[in-house]
């Protein structure tokens, strides 16, 4: 996971993207990302997947790391950024992988310092 998180951090810097929430699950990844004008989410995801897969293969991982496609969802006006971030961080709890979002080591934020605790995130 450290390789994938490093690739996510590098990709966010390269694309000047704000990764408000991430959660690496055993078989998928949740991201809450804001892209600046002029940058493409498709290019962001492509770069992240290529970089992380390359690094994992270099470390001995075999087989495909990511699916060819991804699913995106644009926030609706009535959806708040903190609420969606909490939803992302609560995935491991709903999946039975952790009792609290803060117990799960593979999630966080590249924007908010205190992340994964619902009461600490506010905009």
C-alpha positions as CSV (number, residue, x, y, z in Angstrom):
1,X,0.0,0.0,0.0
2,X,2.9,2.4,0.7
3,X,3.8,2.2,-3.0
4,X,0.3,3.0,-4.1
5,X,0.0,5.9,-1.6
6,X,3.3,7.3,-2.8
7,X,2.0,7.1,-6.4
8,X,-1.2,8.8,-5.4
9,X,0.8,11.6,-3.7
10,X,3.0,12.1,-6.7
11,X,0.0,12.1,-9.1
12,X,-1.8,14.6,-7.0
13,X,1.2,17.0,-7.1
14,X,1.7,16.5,-10.8
15,X,-1.9,17.3,-11.6
16,X,-2.3,19.9,-8.9
17,X,-5.3,17.9,-7.6
18,X,-6.8,17.9,-4.1
19,X,-7.3,14.4,-2.8
20,X,-9.8,15.1,0.0
21,X,-10.2,11.4,0.9
22,X,-8.8,8.1,-0.1
23,X,-9.4,4.5,1.0
24,X,-7.5,1.5,-0.3
25,X,-9.8,-1.5,0.1
26,X,-8.7,-5.1,-0.5
27,X,-10.1,-5.1,-4.0
28,X,-10.8,-1.5,-5.0
29,X,-10.0,2.2,-4.2
30,X,-12.2,5.1,-3.2
31,X,-11.0,8.6,-4.0
32,X,-12.6,12.0,-3.4
33,X,-10.6,14.3,-5.8
34,X,-11.0,17.8,-7.0
35,X,-9.3,18.5,-10.3
36,X,-8.3,22.1,-11.3
37,X,-9.5,23.6,-14.5
38,X,-7.7,22.3,-17.5
39,X,-6.8,18.9,-16.0
40,X,-8.6,15.7,-16.7
41,X,-9.7,13.1,-14.1
42,X,-9.2,10.4,-16.7
43,X,-5.6,11.5,-17.1
44,X,-5.1,11.7,-13.4
45,X,-6.5,8.1,-12.9
46,X,-4.5,6.8,-15.8
47,X,-1.2,8.3,-14.5
48,X,-1.9,7.0,-11.0
49,X,-2.7,3.5,-12.1
50,X,0.3,3.3,-14.4
51,X,2.7,4.6,-11.8
52,X,1.5,2.5,-9.0
53,X,1.3,-0.7,-11.1
54,X,4.9,-0.1,-12.4
55,X,6.2,0.3,-8.9
56,X,4.4,-2.8,-7.6
57,X,5.7,-4.9,-10.5
58,X,9.2,-3.6,-9.8
59,X,8.8,-4.9,-6.2
60,X,7.7,-8.3,-7.4
61,X,3.9,-8.1,-7.7
62,X,2.6,-10.1,-10.6
63,X,-0.6,-9.8,-12.6
64,X,-2.8,-6.8,-13.1
65,X,-3.2,-4.4,-10.2
66,X,-6.1,-2.3,-11.5
67,X,-9.1,-2.9,-13.6
68,X,-9.0,-1.2,-17.0
69,X,-12.0,1.0,-16.2
70,X,-13.1,3.1,-13.3
71,X,-16.3,4.6,-12.1
72,X,-16.7,8.2,-11.3
73,X,-19.4,10.3,-9.7
74,X,-19.6,14.1,-9.7
75,X,-20.8,15.6,-6.4
76,X,-24.3,17.0,-6.6
77,X,-25.1,20.4,-5.2
78,X,-26.7,18.8,-2.1
79,X,-23.7,16.6,-1.3
80,X,-21.2,18.1,1.1
81,X,-17.5,17.4,0.8
82,X,-17.1,16.4,4.4
83,X,-20.1,14.0,4.3
84,X,-18.7,12.3,1.2
85,X,-15.2,12.1,2.7
86,X,-16.7,10.5,5.8
87,X,-18.5,8.0,3.6
88,X,-15.2,7.1,1.9
89,X,-13.5,6.6,5.3
90,X,-16.3,4.6,6.7
91,X,-16.0,1.9,3.9
92,X,-13.7,-0.3,6.0
93,X,-16.2,-0.2,8.9
94,X,-19.1,-1.2,6.7
95,X,-16.9,-4.0,5.2
96,X,-16.0,-5.3,8.7
97,X,-12.3,-4.5,8.3
98,X,-12.2,-2.0,11.2
99,X,-14.4,-0.8,14.1
100,X,-13.7,2.9,13.5
101,X,-12.4,4.7,10.4
102,X,-9.3,5.8,12.4
103,X,-8.4,2.2,13.0
104,X,-7.9,1.5,9.2
105,X,-4.4,2.3,8.1
106,X,-5.0,2.5,4.4
107,X,-7.2,5.6,4.3
108,X,-6.8,9.3,4.9
109,X,-6.6,12.7,3.1
110,X,-3.8,14.5,1.3
111,X,-5.6,17.8,2.1
112,X,-6.9,17.6,5.6
113,X,-4.3,16.9,8.3
114,X,-6.7,15.4,10.8
115,X,-8.7,12.9,8.7
116,X,-10.8,9.8,9.1
117,X,-12.6,11.1,12.2
118,X,-16.0,12.5,11.2
119,X,-15.9,15.2,13.8
120,X,-12.5,16.6,12.6
121,X,-13.5,17.3,9.1
122,X,-15.2,20.6,8.3
123,X,-15.1,23.0,5.4
